[in-house]
């Protein structure tokens, strides 16, 4: 992680990932509105809706 230290995420941390995606690929951006709506709702929203 660019010379930093990795730590366990906190209970309220949202991690955007694609399970099964090879680590060597670099694609897939997540819609900022999904992040906004998740924060407002205090619950992760369905990415398929964005």
Steps between C-alpha positions, in 0.01 A plus 500: 500500500760751387724452802220538754372249750183301442256479788169328556208722393270638767145374550352792306742469204360438152735308272424510129620183333411244240531149646692267271653779290865426417736735684678581173195664341425868530142572407169578654424834650224546751241773455549784750123519548508146640749612764294810577174305528667236718625764740164678516311173552769368737474174308687378194288541187466251214773577245285351224269803532772745395 
